[in-house]
Structures are given as structure tokens and as C-alpha cells.
Amino acid sequence: MMKMMIMITKIIAMTKMMQMLVMMMEIIVIMKII
């Protein structure tokens, strides 16, 4: 049970990190265009 919770939290953290990275990339692209 605990292992499942840890795995789920790790997956959520990874997806959040990926979303942050995508946002950063989008901002960099917009800055380059402008």
C-alpha cells in the first residue's frame, strides 16, 4: 500500500516537472520570436 502511494506521488511529481519544463521551453520560444 505504501509503495503504491510513493509510486503515485513520484509519477505526479514527474508529470509536474515535465509540465514546468514545457512551460519554460514555450517561454523561451516566445522570447526568441519577439
Secondary structure as the mmCIF struct_conf table of DSSP 4:
data_model
#
loop_
_struct_conf.conf_type_id
_struct_conf.id
_struct_conf.beg_label_comp_id
_struct_conf.beg_label_asym_id
_struct_conf.beg_label_seq_id
_struct_conf.end_label_comp_id
_struct_conf.end_label_asym_id
_struct_conf.end_label_seq_id
HELX_RH_AL_P HELX_RH_AL_P1 MET A 2 ILE A 33
#
